[in-house]
Amino acid sequence: MPRFVPPRLELSRVDVAAGDTGGLPPSLLDAIEAEGGLWYASDYYTRPAEIVARAHEVGVAALRLDARDLSFLRELPQVKYLHLRSDGSPILDPVASLPDLRALIIEHKAQRGSLDLAALKELRWLRIGLGGKGGAAMLPAITAGLPRLEWLAVSETKVRTAAELVGNFPALRALWIGYADFMRQLGPLASSSPRLTTLGLFMTGIRTLEGIDGLAQLRTLNVFTGQVVDLGPLRSLERLRYARLLLPRVPSIEPLRRHPSLRMLELAMASEPERAVLDSIPGLVAIGRGKNFEMPVPWPNLHDLPPDDPLRLEWSRAMRE
């Protein structure tokens, strides 16, 4: 029986328009497209020397990489956007050789090496796991603050408040925190990240939304699980347009009554929401319905809309940003 030889896949252009976004936020995808698009390479299919040669040939600025050894990044100083995906845990030190790096998206199962995030002065987008010893070593640079960072997604952090995580992020506009079992509250987020427009909390131990009322610029809120039972702090978020509230213990959406800017809302609660409250929201155009939401309403269900529907696209962009 002949030996299987995997196909040779040289550095290739990623078809983002066809949906291959890799979970990257729309703002980052827009920046990448303006720099010539996203390119993919894997050291399983292609030798590092071939990746380097081809990257120089086509002028790659944005690279999605599946590799077990990142040392060849030292030969690609022009890379500004780096998306690292691997089932291994390559040493991250060579990333420091990219002086103009604006985006670092790390999806390895663990962090290894001595990469100093604070040395990446141009960094605007960052996704990183903070679990294990390697992740814990990265935490001080994040809690100290990255002054130009605009978008931050972290997972497996043990901090108890969101404000503790982002101590000094004056430019931050989007914060995503996932798998943070120890997190209980937001803390004074408004003082550390006054420009925040998007907040996502996924699988956290959050118990209260107190402190969110200080985020005067917040437009998008995405909360999935937690022990929150009171939506009262949302009353003062006058610019909130998109809210996903998957909080089964919430007894009432009364704090959203007559909300001045809310446009789309997704709910998953232990009981049906109050219809009178929904009717009072003047700008509401679509709703995402949980399993306990069966009452007839005049607004379309976001989950039933076709993928190319303008409302569905608007909602999707907001939830991914």
N, C-alpha and C positions, 0 to 999 in steps of 0.2 A: 504494500500500500504506500503510495507516495506521501512524503512528508508535507504537512500543510505549511504553506508560505503565506503570511499575511500580506495583503495588498500594500503597496507603497503609496502612502498618502503624503505628498510633499505639503509644504506650507500652503494653505488654501483659504480663500475668502469665506467668511461666515455669512450665511444668508439670513441676516437679521430681519429683513422684510418678510420672510416666509415664517417668522415666529421663533427663530433660533436665538432668543435673547439671553439665554443662560441665566435668567433671573436678575439681570442687571437693571438698574433703575433707568427710566426714560431719559433723565437729564444726562446720565453718563453715556447712554447709547447715542444721543444727539451729538455730544462732544466727540465721540469716537467717529461717527459718520463724517463730521466736518474735517477730520484728520486722515481720511482715506479708508475708513472702515475697519472692521475687526477681522483679524487673521488667526487661524488655528494651526497648531503644530503639536505633534506627539513624538517623544523619543522612542516610543514603541515601534513606530512605523518609519521614522526618518532619523538619520544620524544628526547629532548636534551641529556638526560642521555644515551639513546641507541646509539645516534650518537657518543658520547664520547667513550663509551665502544668499539664500533666497530672500531673506528678510531685508538684506541690504539692496538686493536687486529691485524689489518692488517698493522700498521705502516704508517698511512697516512701522507705524507708531503705536498701534494697539494690538496686543497679542494675547490670545487665549492659549494656555499651555498645559499639557499633560506631560509631566516629566518627573523623573526620579532624581535627577541631578540638574541643578539650576546654574552650574558654574559658567555655562556658555552665555548667560545674560551679560557677563562682563564685556562681551564683544558686541553688544547691542545697546549702546548708550542712548540711541535715539528713541527707544521705547518710552512712551509717556503713560500708557494705560496697560495694566498687566492683570490678567485673570488667570489665577493658578488653580488648576483642578488636577487632583491625583489621588489614587487610593493609598498612596504611601505618605511619607512625611519627609520630604526633601529639606535640606538645610536652607534657610532663607537668606543667609548672609549675602549672596551675590546680588540680591535685590538692591542693596545699598549702592551698587555701581550704576544705577539709573538716576542721574542727577536731576532730571526734569520730570520725574514720575509724578503724575497727577492722580492716578487711580490705582489702588492695590486691593484686589478682590481675592482673598485667600479662602479656598474651600478644602484644604487638607484636613485629614482627621486629627492631626496634632501639629503643633508648631515646634520647630527645632531651629537652633542657631542663636545668634546674638544680634539679630537685626535691631537697630535703633530707630524706631518709628519717628522719633523727634528729629532725626537728621534729614528726613524727607520733607524739606521745606515747602515744596510745591504741592503737597498732597491735598486733594479736594474730596476724593471718595475713598472710603476704607470699609472693608468687611473682613472681620477676623473672629476666630473662636478664642476664647480666653480660658478654656479648660486646661487641666493638667499643668505640669511645671512650665512648659514652654509658653502657654497662654498667660499664666500668672506673671511670667517675666516681662510680657508685653504690657501688662496693665498699668504700671507706673507712668509710662509715656502717655497713655490715654487719659488717666486721671489728672495729669499735670496740664493737659490741654494741647491741642494742635491748632494754632491760631487761624490757619487758612482752610481747615476742613469744613466742608459744607454738608457732607452726607456720611453717616456712620451707622454701621450695622454690626452688632456684637452678639455673641451667644455664649452660654455657659459661664456667665460671670457670677461671682458670689457676692457682689455688692448688694446692700439692702435698700438703697435708694437710687433712682436714676440720676439725681443731681450729684451723687458721690462718684458716679462713673464719668460724667462730663463736667469736670471742675471748671474748665475755662475754654469755652468754645464760642467765641463771639460771632463767628461766621456760620455756625451750624444751622441748617434749615430742615434737615431730616434726620431723625433718630429712630433706629429700630433695635429693639432688645428682645432676644429670644432665649428660651430655655434657661431662665433665671429663677430658679426655685426659691432663692433666698430673698428676692426682692419683695418688699412689702409696701413701699410707697414711692411717690415721685420725688418728694423733697422740693427744695427751692430751685426748680428748673429755670424759672424766669430770670434768675440772676446769673446763671452760668451760660444759658443759651437763649438770649432774648429774641433772636430772629427765627426761632423754630416755627416751621409751618406744617410739618408732618411728624406725627408720633405714632409708632407702632409697638405694641407690646404683645408678644406671642409666647404662650406657655410660660407665664411668670407666676409668682406668688403674690402679685399685687392685690392689696386689700382696700385701697382707697385712692380716689383720684384727686384728693386734696393737693393743691399746689398747681394744678393744671390751669386754674383760673387766671394765673399770672401770665399765661402764654397768649398775649393779645393778638399775635399774628397767626395762630394755629388755624389751618384750613382743613387738614385731614387727620382723623383719629381712627386707628385700627387696633382694637383690643380683642384678643382671642384667648379666652379662659382667664381665670383669676377669681378672687373672692370679693370683688366689688359688688356692693348692694345699693349704693347711693349714687345717682347721676347728678346730684345737686351742683357739684362744681362746674358742670358744663353750662350752667345758665349764663355765665358771663362771657362765653366764647362767641362773641358776636360775628366773627369771621368764619366760623366753622361751616364748611360746605359739604364734606363727605365724612360720614361716620359709620364704621362697622363696629357694632357692639355685640359681640358673641359672649354674653355674660349671663348664663342661665339663672343666676340667683337674683337678678335685678327685679324688684317687685313692681316698679313703675317707671314710665318714661315722662312723667309729669314735668320734670325740669326742662324738657324740650318744647313745652307749650309755647306757641307763637314765636318760635326761634326765627330771627330775622334773615338768616342767610343759608340755613340748611337746605341742601339741594337733593342729596341722595342719602339713604339710610338703610343699613342692613341690621336686622335684629334677630337674635336667638335667645329666647327667654323661657322661663318656666311656665308662663301663661301668655295669652294673647295681649298685645299692647293695647292701650286705650285708644279707641278710634277717634274720640273727641280731640285728643292731643294731636294726632296725625292730621286731622282736618284743620287744625289751627295753624299749621306751619305753612305760610303762604307760598314759599318757593319750592316746595317738595315736588319732584318730577318722577321719581322712581324709588322702589323699595326692594330690598332683599329680604325674603321671607324664611324664617326658621320653621321647624316641623310643627310648632304650636301656634303658628300664625295662619289661620284658616279663614278668617273673616273676609268677605268681599270688599275690595278697595278699588278706587279708580286709577291707581298708579300701577304702571307695569312692573312685573317682577323682574329684577335684574338678571336672575338666573335663567329666565325663560327667553330672554332676548337673544337674537342671533349674534354670533361673535363680531360681526361687522356693523352692528347697530351703533349709531353715534353715541347713544346713552351708555351702552355697554363698554364702548371704547373709552369714553370719558371716565367712567368708574374704574376700569381696569388700570388706566394710567395713574389715577390718583392713588389706588391701592398698591401700586408697584413703586411709586416714588418715595 
